[in-house]
């Protein structure tokens, strides 16, 4: 089993090399990428079954024991994240392949798309299985470098402008992360997370607090937590539809994952629950208020993405086992649903020619299947029972009630309001884009459309509509089926999330896995 | 822990200068600021490694207690390589934004490689603008808010 863990990272990297060599053969590149990601999906599924019954798999890279060597730790949380990301990457890859085949590869220089995409995958997987803080940094840098390339793909003016914001912000957060690692090394003399967890508790409380906050600042920028979320809605929507889908689903969640590790493994004694709750509250409210003002569906979804990160921060702030279980379930739900909605929006753009709700209508008549796909995703994100978004929120709110502080009740109220406002924003999209007959779009006035703002450099008008290839439809349908599956099998999945959260009940579970003989 | 006062001072100055320069609007200055801050962080990592010492890992030659801590050096090397790669990428990005700002909407139709290139052909393609920071800054400032107005301005200059 221990051979699988490094393979999760090695296979995408080898795949990237092969895809780069095959630059001239685009079909072959698609086959290589799809095969690689399928293998990783299968391997991580096997690993998850094994880890769930036998406990974490720890690999000492190069045979050097921790803390001298680098350790890879595949516990339940890491394996769940790898499995879900691999599934998302595979679905989006098929979507992108469908788009490339239909458009004759004119819009994206595919020869670099596939290698970069696989490097992004490798970076994600290495960040998830890293048992070493510096390895986590390297994983972040891998996936960020790949994301810079994907975001500025084809180098049009709009993408370069969006890319500059994104890259400068990411570089700043990376520098903060690196400086935090230096501080932690100075204080504890190690970068192995398990050993940091042990040594940090001997430090004075204020030093622990400073170390924890400097790490959290870096991760909060990556997770787009308010007030460090300003960059996200400006940069994500300009990328090609599949790239936006992957970024929205996965990149912010890596930040959330790192926050979970910081808060529950390394700095268990630091009490910053109340500041985290306030931040979660502001993220929820300000994010969703931004979403209400957007006319462009992609920008609207980017703002809901920022907003819903607040739920996860809320769960981490409560910190009880039930809250962590609900958070993990919510992360999985949010990754899948957000990715699916961005893909569905990509389909809407092909059918309607634009994603601005001021200028498109009649999609329900033009393409009923696309409408159904968008509708299921929208209801799920809005938290309508019985979908998984509702179940995750109920779990979180239950844990909040169990905590019982006034602030947690305020957060439950804010969470409910955010859920309803998300629903409002998405139903407005439904009414305008899908239900409104396309003939009514010209000169249409409604109080619903007052005070909406378009994308800043929106050119207006619509582009030529394109056919929707079967592969794109099939990929999106598969993802929607996955969101429905998340609802149908919510019981067993919630149990798995509860077992995952139980790993964090005592900090020693993680430490014991890395140091079976005990820390010297 | 002992640390060299010179290095601490140098790190502080690099951070201060780097952050100040990063706050400028021009992309090249942001990049220079990033490089300074990156090097300041590398110095920080070196500083946390403790007192100077003999070459690590090699045993049996000098007294083994006097070894330097090798881990921060490894971290630094990795960080230097990453910063190098990112600097190259941002340079490419700056070049591309200059390219687009120079050529406006035609930017995408002009090939990167000019066949049978002469100086005259290059001059015909590009505007003869002095490419100092002020020009870049102006282009960036224009392209940020009013892309159309900027394009019209470029037409007028030709």
Contacts between the chains, C-beta under 8 A, distances in Angstrom:
chain1	res1	chain2	res2	distance
A	134	B	75	5.7
A	134	B	78	7.3
A	138	B	78	6.6
A	138	B	82	7.6
A	141	B	82	5.0
A	141	B	86	7.9
A	145	B	85	6.6
A	145	B	86	6.7
A	145	B	89	7.0
A	148	B	86	8.0
A	148	B	89	6.0
A	149	B	89	7.6
A	152	B	93	6.7
A	152	B	96	7.7
A	155	B	96	5.0
A	155	B	100	7.7
A	156	B	100	7.9
A	156	B	108	7.1
A	157	B	100	4.9
A	157	B	107	7.4
A	157	B	143	7.1
A	157	B	147	7.1
A	160	B	93	6.5
A	160	B	96	5.7
A	160	B	97	5.0
A	160	B	100	6.3
A	161	B	97	7.8
A	161	B	143	7.1
A	161	B	144	7.2
A	163	B	93	6.5
A	164	B	27	6.6
A	164	B	93	6.7
A	164	B	97	7.1
A	167	B	89	7.8
A	167	B	90	6.5
A	167	B	93	6.9
A	168	B	22	7.9
A	168	B	30	5.9
A	168	B	34	7.8
A	171	B	34	5.5
A	171	B	86	6.4
A	171	B	90	7.9
A	172	B	22	7.8
A	175	B	34	7.6
A	175	B	37	5.5
A	175	B	38	6.4
A	175	B	41	5.7
A	178	B	41	5.1
A	178	B	45	7.6
A	178	B	79	5.9
A	179	B	41	5.2
A	179	B	44	6.0
A	181	B	45	7.8
A	181	B	75	7.1
A	182	B	41	6.9
A	182	B	44	4.7
A	182	B	45	4.6
A	182	B	47	7.9
A	182	B	48	5.1
A	182	B	72	7.7
A	182	B	75	7.8
A	183	B	48	7.5
A	185	B	45	7.4
A	185	B	48	5.3
A	185	B	71	7.3
A	185	B	72	6.5
A	185	B	75	7.5
A	186	B	1	7.2
A	186	B	47	8.0
A	186	B	48	3.7
A	191	B	71	7.1
A	191	B	75	7.4
A	457	B	147	5.9
